[in-house]
Amino acid sequence: MISFSVRELKSSDLDALLAFEVRNREWFESHIDARDPCFYSELGVAEHIESYLSDFAVGAWHPFVIEDSNSEIVGRANLKSIDFTTKSAQVGYRIDQRVCGQGLATQALKHLIQEAQARWKLTQLVAYVFAQNAGSKKVLERCGFLADQSSGNEDTGEECRYVLSI
Ligand SMILES: CC(C)(COP(=O)(O)OP(=O)(O)OC[C@H]1O[C@@H](n2cnc3c(N)ncnc32)[C@H](O)[C@@H]1OP(=O)(O)O)[C@@H](O)C(=O)NCCC(=O)NCCS
């Protein structure tokens, strides 16, 4: 049985991260906002990792990857825009299409919640998800997030806001 683990992003993840993002580009772009095309190169991903790690160093961001037992990156999850005034942050995650439906996003989101609570002492997490992204909504609800009923509109493309009090 393949096992998966969640760990922090590191600067040596360049090749594995680029491969993961290129492999899943179309899949991600069908669910979430597309990245700048410049991202999809060694330089683009190197700058991306550097920026995430700098934000981690100042406590604004906590980036993770999910890897399989062959050390291949099969998912990502981030605590974003950590705000110590409001004790809140945003969550984001993306999973390789080849391993979806096996509970990886749920595992990753639980990890983010645990880190938010234990390491960063946050009391609220927020997620934004497109109205038609049924898989992601299921993950959020399973982890205790509640939909802000006044948000989200499939016609206008407005994202649904989900909140978790921790
Ligand atoms: C959304 C996403 C993160 C889910 O990852 P995952 O590892 O498959 O998630 P999990 O396996 O933990 O749970 C997904 C659940 O949603 C269900 N699901 C998936 N697609 C669905 C759909 N279209 N309609 C209804 N349920 C759906 C799965 O069956 C599963 O439920 P189950 O465990 O009861 O069978 C993944 O599809 C993905 O990366 N999508 C592209 C990027 C993205 O949308 N990120 C989230 C932005 S908010």
The ligand as an ORCA input file, in Angstrom:
! r2SCAN-3c Opt
* xyz 0 1
  C     -10.441     19.290     -4.480
  C      -9.257     18.394     -4.234
  C      -8.239     19.118     -3.383
  C      -9.736     17.140     -3.472
  O      -8.605     16.302     -3.196
  P      -8.790     14.761     -2.752
  O      -7.495     14.286     -2.229
  O      -9.417     14.015     -3.847
  O      -9.824     14.944     -1.556
  P     -10.363     13.805     -0.551
  O     -10.088     12.465     -1.139
  O      -9.810     14.099      0.801
  O     -11.914     14.108     -0.502
  C     -12.630     14.438     -1.667
  C     -14.085     14.021     -1.497
  O     -14.877     14.707     -2.462
  C     -15.560     13.772     -3.262
  N     -15.692     14.361     -4.593
  C     -14.712     14.617     -5.477
  N     -15.223     15.188     -6.581
  C     -16.562     15.286     -6.366
  C     -17.648     15.770     -7.137
  N     -17.443     16.298     -8.343
  N     -18.886     15.734     -6.606
  C     -19.098     15.228     -5.359
  N     -18.105     14.742     -4.574
  C     -16.848     14.773     -5.080
  C     -14.718     12.509     -3.227
  O     -15.464     11.363     -3.553
  C     -14.279     12.535     -1.756
  O     -15.320     12.122     -0.898
  P     -15.293     10.653     -0.209
  O     -14.007     10.549      0.549
  O     -16.497     10.652      0.683
  O     -15.373      9.665     -1.336
  C      -8.619     17.928     -5.565
  O      -9.629     17.454     -6.409
  C      -7.854     19.027     -6.274
  O      -6.676     19.258     -6.015
  N      -8.507     19.753     -7.188
  C      -7.843     20.809     -7.972
  C      -7.395     21.990     -7.078
  C      -8.480     22.462     -6.136
  O      -9.645     22.462     -6.475
  N      -8.081     22.871     -4.923
  C      -9.007     23.358     -3.918
  C      -9.222     24.839     -4.088
  S     -10.394     25.474     -2.918
*
